[in-house]
Amino acid sequence: MKRISFRSVLMTSIALLGSLSVSAQAYLSDPRYGDTPEEREKNVLTLNFFNDACNARNYDQAAVYLKQLLSASPKASVNMYIRGATIYKNRIAAAETEEAKKVAIDSLMLIYDLRAENFGTMSGKGEDYIRQMKVRDYRQYMPHDRDGIRKLFKEAVDVTGYDKLPSDFALLYFNDLVDDYKSDAIEADLLLDEYDKLSPVFAQAPQDQQDSFNALFVSSGAADCDKLDAMYGPKFAENPNDADLIARAYNMMSRADCKSDLYLQIAEAYYAQNPSSAVAIRLATIFESKKEYADALKYLNETLAKETDPIEKSNLYIRIAASEIGSGRAQAAAQAAKQAAQLNPESGIAYIFLAQAYGVGASSCPGFQGQAVYWLVCDVLQKARELLADDPNQVASVDSQLASYRAGFPSVEDCFFNGAEEGSSYTVNCGWISGTTTVRPRR
């Protein structure tokens, strides 16, 4: 152990007293150092001895002085708490037994508590900062005390407030909660509730932290839609216009890929308050999956009205065509598919939906004219096949459709009695479906 010589202490003390003599009245009347001038003078000397011991890294002797200061003048200096933490971190590192280590950890925690008590209102590094530092250190030195870590995290969060938590600290807290949930130390309700409360912290956080926060949530496996329904159902019923609640519920349930009736209600409420193409498309997708095409079309058309990019508009028209076919409105589907092809002539998918619309519409024309529509259908499908030649899956799908529609071509006899010679040009007139094609009897 490195010891401090009496001469060194004496000379430093004399120097301190000399420097203080000019302004002795100031420290002798400062209540931070004690109740009486005599106590203040003694405590200032002890503080000086303490600093000398710390500078010399004589932490055992410094600890003795620190105890005296904490008892006699706990408000003397914030630095003695900062240095006190260093003293006990060194003791933790040097501990030869678990018992000695535990005593040093307890002492370190006490240093944080006393600092919060005496300097908790300090600007910039007040109690919120101190509590956060405390839990970081406890987490480092006692990683297996999960209950203790959660308790200290909760203290720090409560002191700071969710709205003022630093995002890095919030991420650390949530990471530990996810670990605790995975090890069955906490229930899903607690994790979901804390995710809900922490989400606003990351609204303005760096993107990498936002991504990490959301990835942790997904990886937890707690994002079960039944649980989310149970958590948000009563809250939404009680406050159906609460913008913050709706936003949190929408974001959480979207990440969990929910499709429940409650989610649809919340998503529509969110869209009403925050209209955007992304939300509209999500709503349209869910309604499409439920085959509720009228609702899907509502959101697709609202998105289309705002879209300016030709390719994106083409894709929206394709989805509109699909929903129109699902609604049994073949003519509207054909119109949408033609718009899609016009905006993006290279879109083979647009031609597939145009062909399907024609195929559905053929049933409105009985006899030969209805069968003749299938020639037009196959012409359009052949165009789609050419555009999709680089996609084997799509080519296989188109070939299957072609075979199906060819099976519906007019027979040789039907062509003969309707004056349609094989290979000749033929004009189809089937209600809203019209076009020129080539006669191809069914073989």
BAKETI-295743 format. One record per residue (C-alpha): residue in one letter; z, y, x. Coordinates in steps of 0.2 Angstrom, whole numbers, padded with zeros to 4 digits, always signed. Each point is the difference from the previous one (the first is absolute). Example, Ala and Ser with C-alpha at 12.3 -4.5 7.8 and 13.67 -1.06 7.14 Angstrom:
# BAKETI-295743
A+0039-0022+0062/S-0003+0017+0006/
//
This chain:
# BAKETI-295743
M+0000+0000+0000/K-0005+0017+0007/R+0016+0012+0000/I+0000+0018+0000/S+0011+0008+0014/F+0014+0012-0004/R-0008+0013+0011/S-0016-0001-0010/V+0009+0002-0017/L+0011+0014+0007/M-0015+0010+0007/T-0010-0002-0016/S+0015+0005-0011/I+0003+0016+0011/A-0019+0004-0002/L+0001-0002-0018/L+0015+0010-0002/G-0007+0013+0011/S-0016+0001-0011/L+0011+0001-0015/S+0012+0013+0006/V-0013+0014-0004/S-0001-0006-0018/A+0017-0009-0001/Q+0004+0009-0016/A-0015-0008-0008/Y+0004-0018+0003/L+0019+0002-0002/S-0003+0007-0017/D-0013-0013-0005/P+0007-0012-0012/R-0012-0014+0005/Y+0010-0003+0015/G+0018-0001-0008/D+0013+0008-0011/T+0008+0011+0014/P-0006+0008+0016/E+0009-0013+0010/E-0008-0014-0009/R-0017+0008+0002/E+0002+0002+0018/K+0005-0018+0003/N-0014-0006-0011/V-0013+0010+0009/L+0006-0008+0016/T-0001-0017-0007/L-0017+0003-0006/N-0005+0005+0017/F+0008-0015+0008/F-0010-0010-0014/N-0016+0007+0005/D+0003-0003+0019/A+0004-0018-0004/C-0016-0002-0010/N-0010+0008+0014/A+0007-0012+0012/R-0003-0014-0012/N+0018-0005+0001/Y+0000-0005-0019/D+0017-0008+0000/Q+0008+0016+0005/A-0011+0010-0011/A+0005-0011-0015/V+0018+0005+0003/Y-0004+0018+0000/L-0010-0002-0015/K+0014-0008-0010/Q+0011+0015+0004/L-0014+0012-0005/L-0003-0009-0016/S+0018+0001-0005/A+0004+0017+0006/S-0016+0010-0002/P-0013-0010-0010/K-0011+0016-0003/A+0000+0005+0019/S-0018-0005+0003/V-0014-0010-0008/N-0005-0006+0018/M+0016-0010+0002/Y-0006-0011-0015/I-0017-0001+0008/R+0007-0005+0016/G+0013-0011-0009/A-0014-0010-0007/T-0007-0003+0018/I+0017-0006+0006/Y+0001-0013-0014/K-0018-0006+0002/N+0004-0003+0018/R+0015-0010-0005/I-0010-0010-0012/A-0013-0004+0014/A+0014-0004+0012/A+0011-0011-0012/E+0003-0017+0007/T+0006-0007-0017/E-0005+0001-0018/E+0017+0007-0004/A-0002+0014+0013/K-0017+0004-0006/K+0006+0001-0018/V+0014+0012+0004/A-0013+0011+0010/I-0012-0001-0015/D+0014+0005-0012/S+0005+0015+0011/L-0018+0006+0001/M-0001-0001-0019/L+0017+0010-0001/I-0008+0013+0012/Y-0014+0003-0013/D+0012+0001-0014/L+0011+0013+0009/R-0016+0010+0005/A-0005+0000-0019/E+0017+0006-0005/N+0001+0014+0013/F-0018+0005+0002/G-0008-0007-0016/T-0006+0018-0005/M-0009+0003+0017/S-0017+0007-0003/G-0014-0013+0004/K+0012-0013+0006/G+0013-0001-0014/E+0006-0015-0010/D-0017-0007-0005/Y-0005-0001+0018/I+0016-0007+0006/R+0000-0014-0014/Q-0018-0004+0005/M+0005-0002+0018/K+0015-0010-0004/V-0010-0013-0010/R-0014-0001+0013/D+0014-0004+0013/Y+0009-0012-0011/R-0017-0009-0004/Q-0003-0002+0019/Y+0017-0006+0004/M+0004-0011-0015/P-0017-0006-0006/H+0008-0015-0009/D+0012+0010-0011/R-0013+0003-0014/D+0013+0005-0013/G+0007+0013+0013/I-0017+0007+0004/R-0005+0002-0018/K+0016+0009-0004/L-0002+0012+0014/F-0019+0003-0005/K+0006+0003-0017/E+0013+0013+0006/A-0013+0009+0011/V-0013+0000-0015/D+0013+0007-0012/V+0006+0013+0012/T-0018+0006+0004/G-0008-0003-0017/Y-0016-0010-0003/D-0011+0016-0001/K+0006+0005+0018/L-0001-0016+0009/P-0010+0000+0016/S-0015-0012-0003/D+0004-0010+0016/F+0018-0003-0006/A-0006-0005-0017/L-0012-0012+0007/L+0014-0008+0010/Y+0011-0001-0015/F-0013-0008-0011/N-0005-0012+0014/D+0018-0007+0001/L+0000-0001-0019/V-0016-0011+0000/D+0008-0011+0013/D+0016-0002-0010/Y-0010-0004-0016/K-0010-0013+0010/S+0016-0008+0006/D+0007+0000-0018/A+0014+0013+0005/I-0005+0012-0014/E-0009-0002-0017/A-0017+0006-0004/D+0007+0014-0012/L+0008+0009+0015/L-0016-0001+0010/L-0011+0006-0014/D+0012+0014-0004/E+0001+0006+0018/Y-0019-0001+0001/D-0001+0011-0015/K+0012+0013+0007/L-0007+0000+0018/S-0019+0001-0006/P+0000+0019-0001/V+0006+0001+0018/F-0016-0007+0006/A-0011+0012-0011/Q-0002+0012+0015/A+0004-0012+0014/P-0013-0005+0013/Q-0012-0012-0006/D+0006-0014+0012/Q+0017+0001-0008/Q-0007+0000-0017/D-0010-0016+0004/S+0015-0008+0008/F+0011+0004-0015/N-0012-0007-0013/A-0004-0015+0011/L+0019-0004+0001/F+0001+0001-0019/V-0015-0012-0002/S+0006-0012+0013/S+0017-0001-0008/G-0006-0010-0015/A+0011+0010-0012/A-0014+0008-0008/D-0001-0011-0015/C-0007+0007-0015/D+0012-0007-0012/K+0014+0008+0010/L-0009+0016+0001/D-0002+0000-0019/A+0018-0004-0002/M+0005+0015+0011/Y-0012+0013-0006/G-0002-0005-0019/P+0017+0008-0005/K-0003+0015+0011/F-0017+0003-0007/A+0005-0002-0018/E+0014+0012+0003/N-0010+0013+0009/P-0019-0003-0004/N-0005+0018+0007/D+0010+0000+0016/A-0013+0003+0013/D+0010-0006+0015/L+0005-0016-0008/I-0018-0003-0006/A-0007+0003+0018/R+0013-0012+0008/A-0003-0013-0013/Y-0019+0001+0001/N+0000-0001+0019/M+0012-0014+0001/M-0008-0010-0014/S-0017+0003+0007/R+0005-0007+0017/A+0006-0015-0009/D-0017-0002-0009/C+0008+0000-0017/K-0010-0001-0015/S+0014-0001-0014/D-0001+0010-0016/L+0014+0011+0008/Y-0010+0004+0015/L-0015+0005-0010/Q+0011+0012-0010/I+0007+0007+0016/A-0017+0001+0008/E-0007+0009-0015/A+0015+0012+0001/Y-0003+0003+0018/Y-0019+0003-0002/A+0004+0013-0014/Q+0011+0009+0013/N-0010-0003+0015/P-0019-0003-0005/S-0010-0008+0014/S-0014-0011+0003/A+0011-0013+0009/V+0012-0002-0014/A-0014+0000-0013/I-0009-0014+0009/R+0016-0010+0001/L+0003+0002-0019/A-0018-0005-0003/T+0002-0015+0011/I+0015-0006-0010/F-0008+0003-0017/E-0016-0010+0006/S+0011-0014+0005/K+0007+0000-0017/K-0017+0001-0008/E+0005+0016-0008/Y-0016+0008+0004/A+0001+0016-0011/D+0016+0005+0010/A-0009-0004+0016/L-0015+0010-0004/K+0011+0015-0004/Y+0006+0001+0018/L-0016-0005+0008/N-0009+0014-0009/E+0013+0013+0004/T-0001-0005+0018/L-0019+0001-0001/A+0001+0018-0006/K+0009+0005+0015/E-0010-0010+0013/T-0014+0009+0011/D-0004-0013+0012/P-0016-0010-0005/I+0005-0017+0006/E+0017+0001-0008/K-0008+0006-0016/S-0012-0015+0001/N+0015-0011+0002/L+0009+0007-0015/Y-0015-0002-0011/I-0001-0018+0005/R+0018-0002-0006/I-0004+0009-0016/A-0015-0012-0002/A+0012-0015+0002/S+0012+0007-0013/E-0013+0005-0012/I-0007-0018+0001/G+0018-0006-0003/S+0001+0011-0015/G-0016-0007-0007/R-0010+0016+0002/A-0015-0006+0010/Q-0010+0016-0003/A+0013+0011+0008/A+0002-0013+0014/A-0018+0001+0004/Q+0000+0019+0000/A+0015+0000+0012/A-0009-0013+0011/K-0016+0010+0001/Q+0011+0015+0005/A+0008-0010+0014/A-0017-0006+0006/Q-0007+0018+0000/L+0015+0007+0010/N-0001-0015+0012/P-0017-0009+0000/E+0006-0012+0013/S+0014-0007-0012/G-0005-0017-0004/I+0016-0001-0011/A-0007+0013-0011/Y-0015-0010-0004/I+0011-0016-0004/F+0009+0010-0013/L-0016+0007-0007/A-0007-0018-0001/Q+0016-0006-0009/A-0001+0015-0012/Y-0018-0005-0005/G+0005-0018-0001/V+0014+0005-0013/G-0012+0011-0009/A-0013-0013-0002/S+0010-0008-0014/S-0004+0015-0011/C-0018-0005-0001/P-0004-0017-0008/G-0014-0011+0005/F-0013+0003+0013/Q+0005+0018+0004/G+0017-0005+0004/Q-0006-0014+0011/A-0012+0012+0009/V+0015+0011+0005/Y+0005-0014+0012/W-0016+0004+0010/L+0006+0018+0002/V+0018-0007+0005/C-0007-0011+0013/D-0011+0014+0007/V+0016+0011+0002/L+0010-0015+0008/Q-0014-0003+0012/K+0001+0018+0005/A+0019-0002+0002/R-0003-0016+0011/E-0011+0010+0012/L+0013+0013+0002/L+0014-0012+0003/A-0010-0012+0011/D+0013+0002+0014/D+0014-0006-0011/P-0001-0019-0002/N+0014+0000-0014/Q-0009+0013-0010/V-0017-0009+0002/A+0007-0016-0006/S+0007+0009-0015/V-0016+0008-0004/D-0010-0016+0002/S+0012-0009-0012/Q-0003+0014-0013/L-0019+0000+0003/A+0001-0019-0004/S+0010+0003-0016/Y-0012+0014-0007/R-0016-0010+0005/A+0006-0014-0011/G-0001+0013-0015/F-0018+0005+0004/P-0013-0003-0015/S-0008-0017+0000/V-0019-0002+0004/E-0003-0002-0019/D+0010+0015-0004/C-0010+0010+0012/F-0016-0007-0007/F+0004+0004-0018/N+0005+0018+0005/G-0015+0004+0010/A+0009+0000+0017/E-0010-0007+0014/E+0009-0007+0015/G-0001+0013+0014/S-0006+0014-0011/S+0010+0016-0002/Y+0011+0002-0015/T+0009+0014-0008/V+0018-0004-0007/N+0006+0010-0015/C+0017-0006-0005/G+0009+0014-0008/W+0007+0011+0014/I-0007-0013+0013/S-0018+0004+0006/G-0010-0003+0015/T-0016-0008+0007/T+0002-0017+0008/T-0011-0016+0004/V-0002-0015-0012/R+0009-0015+0007/P+0001-0015-0012/R+0015-0012+0001/R-0004-0015+0010/
//
